[in-house]
Amino acid sequence: MPIEFSHRHLDAGDCTLHVVEAGDPHGRPYLFLHGWPESWRTWKEVMALAGRDSRAVAIDLPGVGESTTTADGGSKRIVAERVRELIQAFELTDVTLVGHDAGGMVAYAFLRQYPEIARVVIMNTVIPGVEPWADVIRNPYIWHFGLHNVPALPETLVRGRQAEYFTYFYDVLSVDPSKITEESRAAHAAAYGSDASLTAGFDLYRAFGQDARDNAAATGAVRTPVLYLRGDGEVGEIAAYAAGLRAAGLENLTTALVPGAGHFAQEEAPAEVWRLIHAFAAGRPLPEDE
């Protein structure tokens, strides 16, 4: 039987979150956070798999899609606070928080503020202020970090051309671009179709400086189980990211590669992504541990 998706809107602080759910409402909850240029739709296939025996919840990040923006723009610390309000409102327990790209940055900010979270999965991202952050931001291959940080200019360049601009990243950063379907691409472009949503997406980049300062101030050891996932076709060695996270205080970190995937692993290889996340939440060994 196909998994059904339900939609609702939740007031969370100074914004309203678009929340999508699938699966068993009494099952172990997994809360999925997307990155840029994505919407909740990036998790649809993973949620369909998760929904067979779990409760899968995804949101549009503030300002994106059907979610309204926050006064603090793209601050990951503030977005993490809004995610916390959702968890409390839904009375979720034993939560596995999963964040990809900018959503992974939010997941890290959440972990630092609320280390009582059961477990966290961070996917395909670097954390502002955590090595190899310095190497990433000076890498010319990551040119868009600088462009997206400029006030107003990226909106001027991209407005009305969202689909074409986003397609560049899907095609360049994935191992098999066809895995990111036309339906998914269209949904993501629509999620950034308004001026406000387009700015909300670029504000995720404009907040990197503040994010780095917030992360630098969040010192100390964290024992929460954390899984760092990365597509095996993405640029960069996973060991460097793991070393940075451990140096920042994550004492219970596991890493794993998603075979045959690049940056958009949850769309390129949803079955493998879900297998790894599900095994991690269940405490089963992952490939690096076997």
C-alpha positions in Angstrom: 0.0 0.0 0.0 1.4 3.4 -0.9 2.5 5.7 2.0 0.2 8.6 2.4 1.6 12.1 3.2 -0.4 14.5 5.4 0.3 18.3 5.5 -0.3 20.8 8.3 1.0 24.2 9.5 2.4 24.8 13.0 3.0 28.2 14.6 6.6 28.1 16.0 7.8 31.3 17.5 7.7 34.1 14.9 7.1 31.8 12.0 4.7 29.1 10.7 6.2 25.8 9.7 4.9 23.6 6.9 5.0 20.1 8.3 4.6 16.9 6.3 4.1 13.5 7.9 4.0 9.9 6.8 3.9 6.5 8.4 2.9 5.2 11.9 2.0 8.1 14.2 3.1 5.9 17.1 6.3 4.7 15.6 9.8 5.9 16.3 10.0 9.5 15.0 12.5 10.8 12.4 12.5 14.5 11.7 14.0 15.5 8.4 15.5 19.0 7.6 16.4 19.9 4.0 19.1 22.1 2.6 19.5 24.5 -0.3 18.2 24.5 -3.0 15.6 22.0 -1.7 12.3 21.8 0.1 10.7 19.1 2.2 10.1 17.2 -1.1 13.8 16.1 -1.1 12.9 13.6 1.6 9.8 12.1 0.0 11.4 8.8 -1.1 13.2 8.4 2.2 10.0 9.1 4.1 8.1 6.6 2.1 10.6 3.9 3.2 10.7 5.2 6.8 6.9 5.2 6.9 6.6 1.5 6.7 7.4 1.1 10.4 8.3 4.6 11.7 6.9 8.1 12.0 8.5 10.4 9.3 8.2 14.1 9.7 9.7 16.8 7.4 9.4 20.5 7.2 10.0 23.4 4.8 12.7 25.5 6.5 11.5 28.9 7.6 10.8 31.1 4.7 10.9 28.2 2.1 7.9 26.8 0.4 4.8 27.0 2.7 6.8 28.0 5.8 6.9 31.7 6.7 10.2 33.4 7.5 11.8 34.3 10.9 12.9 37.7 11.8 16.5 36.4 12.3 16.9 35.2 8.7 19.1 32.2 8.2 20.6 31.8 11.7 20.9 28.1 12.3 20.6 28.6 16.1 17.2 30.3 15.6 16.0 27.7 13.2 17.0 25.0 15.7 14.9 26.8 18.3 11.9 26.6 15.9 12.5 22.9 15.3 12.6 22.4 19.1 9.2 24.0 19.3 7.9 21.6 16.7 9.2 18.6 18.7 7.6 19.9 21.9 4.3 20.7 20.2 4.1 17.2 18.6 5.3 15.6 21.9 8.0 13.6 20.0 10.3 11.4 22.1 13.3 9.3 21.1 13.7 11.5 18.0 16.3 11.0 15.3 17.0 14.4 13.9 18.3 14.3 10.3 19.7 17.3 8.5 21.1 17.6 5.0 23.3 20.5 3.7 22.0 23.7 5.5 19.6 21.4 7.4 22.7 19.5 8.7 24.0 22.9 10.0 20.7 23.3 11.8 21.0 19.8 13.2 24.4 20.6 14.6 23.1 23.9 16.1 20.2 21.9 17.6 22.6 19.3 19.1 24.7 22.1 20.7 21.6 23.7 22.3 19.7 20.5 23.1 22.1 17.7 23.6 19.4 15.6 25.2 18.1 14.8 21.7 18.3 11.0 21.2 20.4 11.0 18.1 21.4 13.2 15.2 22.3 12.5 11.6 24.3 15.2 9.6 24.6 14.7 5.9 26.7 16.2 3.1 27.7 19.4 4.7 30.4 21.3 6.4 29.7 23.0 9.8 30.4 26.8 10.0 33.4 27.3 12.2 34.2 23.6 12.5 37.1 22.2 10.4 37.4 21.8 7.5 35.4 25.0 7.3 38.4 27.2 6.5 39.5 24.9 3.6 35.9 24.8 2.2 35.3 28.6 2.2 38.5 29.3 0.4 38.0 26.5 -2.2 37.1 28.1 -5.6 34.9 25.1 -6.3 32.6 26.4 -3.6 32.2 29.8 -5.3 28.5 30.0 -4.6 29.1 30.5 -0.8 30.6 33.9 -1.6 28.0 34.9 -4.2 25.0 33.9 -2.0 26.4 36.0 0.9 26.2 39.3 -1.1 23.1 41.3 -0.2 20.4 41.5 -2.9 22.7 40.5 -5.8 21.9 36.8 -6.0 18.1 37.5 -5.9 18.6 39.9 -8.8 20.4 37.3 -10.8 18.3 34.3 -10.0 14.8 35.7 -9.8 12.7 34.2 -12.6 15.5 31.7 -13.3 15.2 29.5 -10.2 14.8 26.3 -12.2 17.8 26.9 -14.4 20.0 28.0 -11.6 19.2 25.2 -9.3 19.6 22.7 -12.1 23.3 23.6 -12.3 23.8 22.4 -8.8 21.8 19.2 -9.2 23.7 18.3 -12.3 27.2 19.2 -11.1 27.0 17.9 -7.5 25.2 14.6 -8.1 26.7 11.4 -9.5 23.6 10.6 -11.6 21.6 13.8 -12.2 18.7 11.8 -13.5 18.0 10.6 -10.0 16.8 14.1 -9.1 13.5 13.8 -11.0 11.8 16.6 -12.9 9.0 16.4 -10.4 11.4 17.0 -7.6 13.3 19.8 -9.4 10.0 21.6 -10.1 8.9 21.3 -6.5 12.1 22.8 -5.3 12.0 25.7 -7.7 8.4 26.4 -6.7 9.4 26.5 -3.1 11.7 29.4 -3.8 9.3 31.0 -6.3 8.5 34.2 -4.3 10.9 37.0 -3.5 10.6 36.3 0.2 11.4 32.6 -0.2 14.3 33.3 -2.6 15.8 35.6 0.0 15.2 33.1 2.8 17.3 30.6 0.9 20.2 33.0 0.4 19.9 34.1 4.0 21.0 30.7 5.0 24.4 31.6 3.5 24.4 35.2 4.8 24.1 33.8 8.3 27.3 31.7 8.0 29.4 34.3 9.9 27.0 34.3 12.8 26.7 30.6 12.7 30.5 30.2 12.9 30.6 32.5 16.0 27.7 30.6 17.6 29.4 27.3 17.0 32.7 28.6 18.3 31.0 29.6 21.5 29.4 26.2 22.0 32.3 24.3 23.5 32.5 21.2 25.5 32.0 17.5 25.0 28.8 16.0 23.6 27.9 12.4 24.1 24.8 12.3 21.9 25.2 9.6 19.2 25.9 11.4 15.9 26.1 9.9 12.4 27.9 11.9 9.7 26.9 10.7 6.2 28.4 11.7 2.9 27.9 10.5 -0.7 31.0 8.6 -1.9 31.0 10.7 -5.1 31.1 14.1 -3.3 34.3 16.1 -3.3 36.2 16.0 0.0 37.4 13.3 2.3 35.0 12.2 5.0 37.9 11.7 7.4 38.5 15.4 7.5 34.9 16.2 8.4 34.9 13.5 11.1 38.2 14.9 12.6 36.7 18.4 12.8 33.6 17.2 14.5 35.5 15.2 17.0 37.8 18.1 17.7 34.7 20.2 18.3 33.7 17.8 21.1 31.5 15.1 19.5 32.6 12.0 21.4 30.1 9.5 20.0 30.5 10.0 16.2 30.0 7.4 13.5 30.6 8.0 9.8 29.5 6.2 6.7 29.5 6.8 2.9 26.5 6.4 0.7 27.5 4.4 -2.4 26.8 5.8 -5.8 25.7 9.2 -4.5 27.0 12.7 -4.6 25.8 15.8 -2.6 22.0 15.0 -2.9 22.3 11.5 -1.5 18.8 11.3 -0.1 17.4 11.7 -3.7 20.2 9.9 -5.5 20.2 6.8 -3.2 17.1 7.0 -0.9 17.1 3.3 0.0 20.7 3.3 1.0 20.3 6.5 3.0 17.4 5.1 4.8 19.1 1.8 5.5 22.1 3.6 7.1 19.9 6.0 9.1 17.6 3.2 10.3 20.5 1.0 11.3 22.1 3.9 13.2 18.9 4.6 15.1 18.5 0.9 16.0 22.1 0.7 17.2 23.2 -1.8 14.5 26.7 -1.6 13.1 27.4 0.5 10.0 29.9 -0.4 7.3 32.8 1.4 8.9 32.1 -0.5 12.2 31.7 -4.0 10.7 
